[in-house]
Amino acid sequence: MPPNIQTGFRALADPTRRDILHLLAGGEQTIAGLTTHFDMTRAAVKKHLNVLSDGGLVTTRTQGRERLNALDPNGLEPLRDWIGFFEQFWDEKLSNLKSAIESKD
């Protein structure tokens, strides 16, 4: 069952998890590798990774003795689609602003 939008937004709600996603956007990393970027324990980073995984934003694969974590861009699609619905309102506001500016000329 794919994660729902609520778990995705919950995962993105925390700044540390957003930072982890930025790091994983650069490529796969182990928990130990991620931990070097934060002032927290491996266990705390693992908890953040679990929330990101529950939200469908991170995948983990085993390579030998290591577990490699990676950004799953497919997990961002439902969130992007949900937010994308509201672009119509931004587009309308920008169009109105453009018309107002052009009418002053």
Summary of the structure (lengths in Angstrom):
residues: 105
radius of gyration: 18.7
end to end distance: 55.2
largest distance: 67.6
contacts: 267
relative contact order: 0.15
helix: 63%
strand: 12%
